[in-house]
Amino acid sequence: MKSFELLQEQMVTLEKETEHKGYYYKISDALTIMICGMLCSLQNIADIYDWAQAEPVRDFLFREFNIYKLPSRAQFYNLIGCVKAERFQEVFIRWVEDVVKSGERIRTIAIDGKTICSTEKRIDENKQPVHLLSAIISESKLIVGTMPCDTKISEPKAFRQLIEILNVKGAVLVADALHCNKKSAEKVIEEGGDYLFAVKDNNPTLKEEIELYVQNEDMDKCTQTEKNGGRIERRTAYTTTEIDWLTGKEQWKNLVCIGAIHTEFTKNGKVSSEWHYYISSRKLSPEELLKHARLEWAVESMHWLLDVHFQEDKTKVWDMNVQEVLNIMRKIALNLAREYKNRYEPRKPISGILKRNLFDINNLSDFLSNFIAVILITELLLN
């Protein structure tokens, strides 16, 4: 159970806050119960607390984690409320670093933000809804970091703060046009990574010049066609490293490549299309541009899982700090489920894995026992 043991070792550090003195129950135990409940697809604090009261679950908690006493419902809520989201984010990132151990491997890290919709209705005029930026290793779909930001507009600043505390050396960081700015490009290079940014109307001159070049010059290209949801999608990628003509090129740190992807959709005989433009500090072939651009969707998939499996956008919690703590716990549960899926049941949907744990507590024991050693994500990328 090494991966989970590493997590518990990190969570124990949360006990050291002086304001927690006087509690008869461990904060780390409450977090362990919550994460185990989420590994059974349970969605909220009340359901997980009721689940933990069942005799088979109590036996499981004592056998696996030496948790032999449970707080009252009110105390359980209070224990979770004692956790500072900022500290818990640090714990989460340190734990993932211990599990991943793949800093030198070339990989794709996708970064994007999401507002927890339920918090938009639970704020006053002095507060903002909870908006969180997440980073995910696209190849393995493991979440490696999270960072709160006030609004979507403040995402670029949070982006730079997040990559400063992550290990991005050797990675291609993929982000949408909101993060396509010179400060973020410089920060990515400073931290040892490469950037691939989408270019849209927030950089009008850059977009216009790339668009004109793509439409009028010969470029390296490749095409991929696939059927998806009853429609045919044909993607053609173009790249070039001959960009001395690009206005202001020297202002973008290490910029060496531009590209474009033209996507044509055919459904019921009707054809539609769209163009996307990119800049990168890495020399990319058209095939590599297609690969990295597609891998950006991993973070959107993660957001979907948070909404569908954990009903995050319907979470009825007034405390914004607790909302952030719950978000981190869901990401821990997703990482553990993803880690198991990648290694043992790649074709099994995560929903099936989690529900199987709910219906059979012994299966949850077996699920956790599979984490005998730290799983190197480099092994997953080589498969």
N, C-alpha and C positions, 0 to 999 in steps of 0.2 A: 504494500500500500504506500509505496514511497512517495508518489506524487501528492497524495492526500496528506501524508505525514509532513512533507515539506510545507504544505499550506498551513497545517496546524501549527508548525513551529513559527511560521511568520505571524499567524493570528494571535499567538500568545503574547507577542510584543504589545498588543493593544491593551493588555491588562495593566500595564505599567503607569497609566495615567492616574494621577493622584485623586482625581474626582471620582474614580471608580471604587475607591476604598469604602468598605462598609457593606458591599454586596456579598451575599452568601453563595452566589453562583458565578461561574466563570463566563465572561463575555465570549471567550473563544468557544465554549461549549454551546452557547446559544447560536453562534454563527455556524458551527458544525451541524447542529440540528436543522437550521434553515437550509443549508446547502444540500444536506441529504434529502430533505423534503423536496427541494427543487429537482434533485436527480430522480425523483419519482413523479415529475411533471406537475406537482402541486404549485399553486400560483400565488398565494398570499399568506401573510403571517398567521391569520386565524386558522386556515386549513392546515398549515404545517404544525401549528401548536396542537390542534386536535389529533392529528395523525401521530404525533409523538407521544400522546397519552395512551395509545393502544398497547396492550401488554407485549405482543410480539415485537413492536418497535422499541419499547423500553428495554427488552432483553437484548435487542440488536445494538442499541446505543451503549449499553453497559459492556457487552461482549467486545465490541469493536473499538470503543473510545473511552471506556471507563467512566461514562456519564451515568451516575447512579441516582441522581436526584434532579427533578425538574422544578423550575420555578412556577409560581402561579402565572396566570395569563397576563396580568398587569405587569408583573416583574419581567416576564419574557419580553414584552413590548419595551419596557424601560431599558433592558440590557441592550437591545438593538439600537435604541435611541442614544445610548452612551457612546456608540462608535462614531468617531469623527470621519466623515467621508474622505477628507483629504489624507488622513493617515491610512485609511483602508485602501485607498488608491495606491499608495506607496507599497503596502503589503502585497497587493495584487500584482504589481509590476515586478517586485522582487521575486515572488513565487514563479511567475511565468519565465523570468530569466533563468531561474534554477532548473525549470523543466525543459526549456528550449535548448539551451547550450549550443546555439547554431549561429553565433555572431559573424563568423567568417564566411558563411555560405551566401552565395548570390541568391536572392529571393525577391519576391514582390510584397511590399507592404502597402495596403490600401488604407486610406484615412478619410473618414467622412463623419459628419455630425448628425444628430437626431434630437428632436425635442420630445420629451415624454408628454404626450398630449393631455393626459389627465391633470398635469400640473398647471395647465393654462387656466383651468377653472378654479384652482385652489390657491390663488395668490391675491394679495392686496396691491394697492398702488405703489408700495415701496419695494416690491419683490418682482423677480422675473421667473418665468417657468424654467424648469430644469432642462438645460440643453447640454448634451454631452458629445464630445468628440471621441471617436474610437479608432484604434489602429488594429489591423488584422493581417496576419501572414496569409496571403491569398491562397498559396498552394496547399497548406494544411488546414486553413480556415480557423486557426487558433487566434484568439484575441490576445494581443500583447500589451495593450495599454488603453487608458481612458483618461480624459481630461475635461472638467466642466468649463463651460464658458457662458457668459451672460446671455448672449443672443447669437443667432446665426452670423450676424455681421461681425462679431468678435471672434469667429472661428480661426481666421488666419493667425492671430496672436496666440491662441491656444494651440494651434498646429505647431508653431515654433517651440512653445514650451514643452509640448509632448515629445517631440523628436529629440529634445535636449536630454530627456531622462530615459529614453529608449536606446537600445543598441541597434542602430540602423546601418552599421558599417557593412558595405558591400551590397546593400539592398537597393532596389528601385522603388522609390516612394511614388505612388500613383494617387493623384487627387484631382478633384474637379476644378472648374475655372475659378471658383472663389479663392482658391489658394495659389492661383497663378499670379504671383507678384515677386518682385526682385528680392525682398527681404527673406521670404520663405525659400526661394531658390538658393540664396547664399547660406542660409542656415542648414539646409540639407547637405550641401557640399562640405560645410564646416564640420558636420557630424559624421562625415565619411560615407554618405550615401549618394545616390543619383536621383534626380527628379524626372517625372513624366507628368506634365501638367496639361490639362485640357485648356484650350484657348477659346474664349468667347468674347462677347461684346464689352466686358469690363476692361479688355485690352484691345480697343477697336483698331488701332493702327497695326498692331501685331497680327491680329486676325485677318485683316484685309490683305496684308502683304503675303501671308501664307496662302490664303485662299486664291489670290491671283497667280501665285507661282504654281500651285498645284494644278490649276486649270489650264495653264499655258506652257508648262515645261515637262520634258520627259523625266520621269523619276522611277526608281526601283519600285516594283509593286508585286503584290501577290493577292490571290482571291480565294476565299473559302465560302462554301455554300452548305447550308444545313436546313433541315426542316425543324420547325419549332412552333408548337401550339397550333398546328393546322395551317401554318404559313411558311413560305420559303424565304429564307434570309440569305442574301448574298453580300458578303463584305469584301471590299477591296481596299487594301492598305497601301499607302505610298510613303516613302521616306527618302530623305537626302541629307547629306552632311555638307553639301556645297551651299553655304549660307553666308558668305562674305557680303552679299548684297543686302542682307537683312538690316533694316534701320534699328540702331540701338542695340545690336547684338552684344556688344561688349559690356552692356549694362546688366546682362543676365549672366550670373556666375557660371562659368564652364559650359555655356550653351554650345552644343555641337551638332544638334540634329533637329529637324522639323519633320512633321508627318501629318497625314490625314487618313481618315477612314470613311469611305463612302458605303453606306448600307442601303440596300434595296430590299423592300418587303413586297412579296407577292402573295395575295390571298384572294380567292374567288375571282381570279383574273384581273384584279386591280393591283397596280404597282404604285408604291410610294417610296420615297427615298429621303435620306438625310446625310449631312456631312458633319464630321467632327475633326477638329484641328488640334495639333499637339506640339509642344516643345520639349526637348529632353537634353540632359547633360550626358547622356550615354549614346554612343553610336548604335542605333537600332536598325536592324533589317526590317522589311515590311512584316515578315513572319513574327518577329519579336514584338513589334508594335501591336499587332493583333493579339498576341498572347497577353501582354501586360495590360492592355486596355480592357480585355475581357475579364482579367483577374480582379479588376477594380470592383466588379459586381459582388465580390465576396462580402464586402462590408454591408452592402444592401441586403444580401441574404441573411446576414447576422441580425440586422435590424428587424427583418421579417420574422425570424425565429423568436426574438424577444416579444414581439407583438402577438404572434399566433400561439406559441406554446406557453408563454408566461403572462399573456394579457397585460403587458406593461402599460399600454396606453389607457387601460381601464383601472389602474391601481388607485384605490381610494385611500391615500395617505396624505394628511395635511402637512406634515413635517418634510420640508424639502431635503434636509440632510438625510432622513431615512429613505427618501426616494432614491437618492444617489447611492446609499449603502445597498439597497435592494438591487439596483442596477448592477453593481459590482458582483454581488452574489450570483445573480443570474448569469453573468459572463463567466464566472468560475464554473458554474454547473455546465454551461455550454462547452467550455474548454474540456472538462472531464469527459463529457459525453462524446465530444468530437475526437478526443484522444483515444477513447475506447473504440469508437466507430472506425477510425482510420486504421487501427491496428488489427482489430478482430472481425468486424462486420461491416466492411466498406459499402455493401449494398443495402444495409438495413437503415431505414430512416431514423433520425434521432427521436422522433415522436414515439416510434415503436420501442426503442431502447428504454426510454424513460418510463413509459407506461408498464413495461414488463417489470421494472423495478417496483412500481407501485403495487402491482397485483401479487408480488412474491418478494417478501422481505429477504429471503435467502438469496434471491437473485441479486438484490442490492449488495449483499455481502460478497457474492462472487464478482460482481461488477467492480467493486472497490479493490478486491484482492488481486485483480489483474494489473494493478499499478505496483508491481513488485520492485521495479527499478525505474529510475528516471528515464523517460522515453526521449531519445534525441530526435528532434524534428528533422534533422538532416537525413535520418534513415527513411522517414516518410517521403521526403522529397526525392530520394533516389529510387524509390519503388516505381 
